[in-house]
C-alpha cells in the first residue's frame, strides 16, 4: 500500500468502509496501521488495499496506492497510484496513475495516466 498522509484534518474519514470520527491533526496510514498524531488507532497484520474518504476540509493528502475522496475543500492532493475525487482545491492536484475529478482548482491539475474532470 505504501503510505497515505492526511494533514490537518478536523472531522471524520473512512478507510476501506470503516469510519473514524472526531479526528484532529495528522493521520498516517501505512501497511502496519492507522496512526493519529503518531499514536496507533488501528494496527494490521496484513496490509489492506485502501480507499480513503475524508468528510470535511483538510490541508493536504499524499498517498502512494489508494483512491482518495474528499467531501470538502482540500489545499493539495498528491497520488501516485489511485483516483482522486474531491471538492474545491485551493492549491494543486497531482496524480501519476489515476483519474482526477474535482471542483474548482486554484492551482494546477496534472495526471500522467488518467483523465481530468472538473466541476
C-alpha positions in Angstrom: 0.0 0.0 0.0 2.7 2.5 0.8 1.8 5.5 3.0 -1.1 7.9 3.0 -0.8 11.1 4.9 -3.7 13.4 5.7 -2.5 16.7 7.2 -4.5 19.0 9.4 -7.8 17.1 9.4 -10.6 18.1 11.7 -13.5 15.8 11.3 -14.1 12.3 10.0 -12.6 10.0 7.4 -13.2 6.5 6.1 -10.6 3.9 5.4 -12.0 0.9 3.5 -15.5 1.5 4.7 -14.7 2.0 8.4 -15.4 5.4 9.8 -13.0 7.2 12.1 -14.7 10.2 13.8 -13.6 13.3 15.8 -10.1 13.2 14.3 -7.9 16.3 14.8 -4.4 16.5 13.5 -2.2 14.4 11.2 -3.2 10.9 10.1 -0.7 8.4 8.7 -2.0 5.2 7.1 0.6 2.5 6.4 0.9 -1.2 5.9 1.2 -1.5 9.7 -1.9 0.5 10.7 -3.6 3.9 11.1 -1.9 6.5 13.3 -3.2 9.9 14.5 -0.6 12.3 15.7 1.8 9.4 16.0 -0.4 7.2 18.1 -2.0 4.0 16.7 -5.7 3.8 16.5 -5.7 0.5 14.5 -3.0 -1.9 13.6 -2.9 -4.5 10.8 -1.3 -8.0 10.5 -1.9 -8.0 6.7 -1.7 -4.8 4.6 -5.1 -3.9 3.2 -6.0 -2.1 -0.1 -7.3 1.3 0.7 -9.9 3.8 -0.4 -9.7 6.9 1.7 -12.7 9.2 2.2 -12.4 12.4 4.2 -15.6 14.2 5.3 -14.9 17.9 5.7 -11.9 20.1 4.9 -8.3 19.0 5.0 -4.9 20.8 4.4 -3.3 18.1 2.3 -3.3 14.4 1.3 -0.4 12.5 0.0 -0.8 8.8 -1.0 1.1 6.1 -2.8 -1.5 3.5 -3.5 -5.1 4.4 -2.6 -8.1 6.0 -4.1 -8.9 9.3 -2.4 -12.2 11.2 -2.0 -12.6 14.5 -0.1 -16.1 15.7 0.7 -15.0 19.2 1.3 -12.2 21.6 0.4 -8.5 20.5 0.2 -5.4 22.5 -0.3 -3.2 20.0 -2.1 -3.6 16.3 -3.2 -0.8 14.1 -4.4 -1.4 10.5 -5.5 1.0 8.1 -7.2 -1.5 5.2 -7.9 -5.2 5.9 -7.4 -8.1 8.1 -8.4 -8.7 11.4 -6.8 -12.3 12.7 -6.3 -12.7 15.9 -4.3 -14.5 19.2 -4.0 -12.7 22.5 -4.4 -8.9 22.6 -4.3 -7.1 25.8 -3.1 -3.7 24.5 -4.4 -2.6 21.8 -6.8 -3.7 18.2 -7.6 -1.0 15.8 -8.9 -1.8 12.2 -9.9 0.7 9.8 -11.6 -1.7 6.9 -12.4 -5.4 7.7 -11.9 -8.3 9.9 -12.8 -8.9 13.3 -11.2 -12.4 14.6 -10.7 -12.7 17.8 -8.6 -14.5 21.1 -8.3 -12.7 24.4 -8.7 -8.9 24.3 -8.6 -6.9 27.4 -7.8 -3.6 25.8 -8.9 -2.6 23.2 -11.4 -4.0 19.7 -12.1 -1.8 17.1 -13.6 -2.0 13.4 -14.3 0.3 11.2 -16.4 -2.0 8.2 -16.9 -5.6 9.2 -16.4 -8.3 11.7 -17.2 -9.1 15.1 -15.6 -12.7 16.1 -14.9 -13.6 19.5 -13.3 -16.9 20.8 -12.0 
